[in-house]
């Protein structure tokens, strides 16, 4: 049932403000383990042993209980093996998975949309076991040293493993994770000199990487194909110094008349650190025609597009063609409320992975210093303006002046937040829609054109230099 409009569009914000039973206890157990891991498990102190015990107690009564209890005991004695570290990573992942599920249940209640009943098939691919074992060995060394004990010798142990993995497409997911993780650690060496450390983040990366060393865990099985109409809602652009990713969130209407569902289509590319702002689209555009359709406000017709059980379209332009105009806000008002949320794979059940498309309107925006809040039906909802990309026309000021918003509902720092993807606002007494991905297909905006030209020049120079190196 779609929730009644209480001044917040098609969402009940009051439910997002209520306490969720057991949430704090689960996160407390995770934090206790993270502190133990930060200090290192080579010669654990009593306080670390207590943290390990707290993790084990948190999974009592589950199928993991016996193995985690043994692993916690061995780790507390400084005698943990690689299998024990895998068990501890699994327990931590399971706890955060339970947090994810509780948060998503509340989101479903607030939006009135149901989750997918489709199950995600278990991975079963074959991978190079020796390389996975080498990665697991390095991660175990990290656990023994702890973040406070890392140095360049420990961190550099991943280099050969990553290089060997990158040559195998089946291992590239884990290789990319290990490469980025080791780069973060290397930039923070020596660990003993760190005044502050991202203990939760590094433990997240360590746990995920440890579980991905299990054969087949990194596989993403295809579960079918998608034929029908794709109605884009907005683009989530994530940019780093050496990589960029654009993820289009959309409603898919199957041609066979089945219920509409939420899907995603993403493209990732490496990038030079000199390409910034709107120039990033030049790198992404050639790989996905959907970006141009989003920029033009068009739907797309899909025929036989591969799709996973999680609703991720494995994009290929061969299976798509531009179709009729489709206003994102019309889609949000009409099609979004009836769409089914995608399923979530076990390893992706983490609070940080929550990104649920929502539609809000009739709210009051309040800006206090650098903090923006929407008051939705009398209840505050934080707005995550830090996630608004500079590669588009959407700005925090435009969001603050808006009356309707398409966004991604996330959970961060203990509260739900909305990341704006597009807003309806008034500019010079005219109602306009401003999209974060408005420049994805190109732009006539002066700032956007300037950034595009700079990116063109930077890429041309880099290609010329690369050509010289290859000719030598």
Beta strands, then each sheet from edge to edge (+ up, - down):
strand 1: 222-239
strand 2: 243-254
strand 3: 261-270
strand 4: 298-308
strand 5: 312-313
strand 6: 320-325
strand 7: 356-361
strand 8: 364-368
strand 9: 371-376
strand 10: 379-383
strand 11: 404-412
strand 12: 415-427
strand 13: 430-435
sheet 1: 5+ 3+ 2- 1+ 4- 6+
sheet 2: 7+ 11- 12+ 10+ 9- 8+
sheet 3: 7+ 11- 12+ 13-
end
